[in-house]
Amino acid sequence: MEWDDSADFVWCEQQFAAIEAYVTEQQIPRGLICDWPEWYTAPYVGLWVVEDPADPGYAGHWILAGDSTGAQPQPVPFDHLPAAELPEPRDAMAAFAKRWAGLAAKAQKGESWSGSPVLSGDLAAQAKQLSRQAQLLSLWAQDDELWEED
């Protein structure tokens, strides 16, 4: 399938439903969930913002969400971070990269974690996946061209 703007739209629409379910499942305090990601590369991953219910109009949490359609063999896991110290999407991307690199390092030492991100497989496989994905997130966060305003 050739990827185009209409495919992006369909993918983001499908992801939005998965984001809503994730936010509910994780009991993340919320106002509105933006109906379009702040940043994405379809059909792989998107960065979504959830409004702070105590401060409407401002970010409360960032949600990093991989493909929920089942098309990717090792999708980026869903995860979330509070937005209090992460005002911009790029800051959030860098924070996810740092968090995941730290979790991967612990997993490589045999230490597991609870909660998000949820991965399948044994701990060594989880460490490998999370380490690779943390590296990619870090590269994206550092790439000035990805964050230029249109």
GIJO-V210116 format. One line per field, one symbol per residue. ss: DSSP state (A for helix, B for strand, O for the rest). psi: psi as a letter, one per 20 degrees, with the letter a starting at -180 (. if undefined). burial: I if it has 9 or more other ideal C-beta (glycine too) atoms within 8 Angstrom, else O. A space follows every 10 residues. Layout:
ss=???
psi=???
burial=???
//
This chain:
ss=OOOOAAAAAA AAAAAAAAAA AAAAAOOOOO OOBOOOOOBB BOOOBBBBBB BOOOOOOOBB BBBBBBOOOO OOOOOOOOBB BBOOOOOOAA AAAAAAAAAA AAAAAAAAOO OOOOOOOOOO OOAAAAAAAA AAAAAAAAAA AAOAAAAOOO
psi=pppahhhggg ghgghgghgg gggghilppq cqppjpqhqq nqlgqqoqqp qohimpiqph qpppprpjij hphmqprqrq qqjgjmhqhh ggghgggggh gghggghhjj prrqbqqpqr rrhghggggh gghggggggg hiohhijqq.
burial=OOOOOOIIOO IIOIIIIIII OIIOOOOIOI OOIIOOIOII OIIIIIIIII IIIOOOOOII IIIIIIIIOO OIOOIIIIII IOIOOIOOII IIIIIIIIII IOIIIIIIOO OOOOOOIOIO OOOOIIIIII IOIIIOIIOI IOOOOOOOOO
//
